[in-house]
Amino acid sequence: MTDQLSSPQKTLHLVIHGRVQGVYFRNSMLEEAERLGVLGWVRNLPDRSVEAMVQGEAGAVDAIVRWGQRGPMMASVEKVDIAPGTGKYSGFEIR
């Protein structure tokens, strides 16, 4: 029996493309994840995209995906690749 009785958990892997490095994207995503109660991580990739694994209540995960499709004010998101994710997380961190 799991301890998540109230709502189903969802885990997604995101790769966010566009002007997403050097615009406070990772820190802003951390703040948004903490606000929504989403777990996982976020990091920059060498190709200038941002990768994230997000996990939590389905509505909260959907909300952070919507946030990721626009990002912080200085970002210019072109597209977000979304795939099923894996893992179990106890917080949200910048890697």
N, C-alpha and C positions, 0 to 999 in steps of 0.2 A: 504494500500500500504506500502511495506517495504522500508527501505532505502538501501537495498542491491540489487541494480538493475543490477550491472555489472556481478556478478557471483554468483552461488548458494553457500549457506553456508552448511557446513558439520560438524557434531559433533560426535566424537567417544570416547568411553571409552576404555582405555588401561590398562592391567595389564602385567607388564614386569617382567619376571622371569630370574634368574641366579645370577651372582655376580654383583648386581646392587645397593647395599647399601654400603656406605663407600668409594665410588669411584667418588664422585662429580657428581652423576647422576642428582639429582634434579636441582642443580645450572646450570649444562650444558644444561639441557632441557629448563630451563628458558631462558638462553641466546639464544638458537636455536629458541624457540618460538617467542621471541622478534624480532629476525632477520627475521623470516618468516611472522610475523604479525599474529601469532596464539594466540588465547585466551584460557583461562581455568585454570587448576591447576595441580599440581603434589605433591605426598606425599609418604612417606615410609609406608609400611604395616608391621604388626607384624611378618608375615611369611617370611620376608626379601625380598619380592618383592616390586616393585614400581608401584603405581596406578596413572593414569593421565586421565584427561578429556581434550580433545583438540577440538577447534572449530575455524572455519574460512573458507576462500575460499578453495574449494575442493583440488586444487593443492597444497596449503600450508599445509593442513592437511595431505595429502598423503606424502608430503615431511617430516613432523615431524614423521610420523609413520615409514618411512624408516630409519630416524635417530635413532628412538627408538629401531629398530631391531639390531642396533650395539652399540649405546650409546657412551659415552666418552671413551677415550683411555684405561683407566684402567678397564672398565666394561667387563663382559663376559656374553652377553645376550644369554639365552638358547631358549626362546620363548616369543612371545607377544600374549596375548589373546586380540582380538579386537571385540568390540560389539558396536551397535549404542549407542550414548550418548544423554543426555538431558541437558537442562539448557540454560541460556543466560549469557555470561561473558563479562566483560568490560576490562579485562587485563589478564595477566598470573601471577599466584602466587604459591609460595611454601607453602603448608599447613603442 
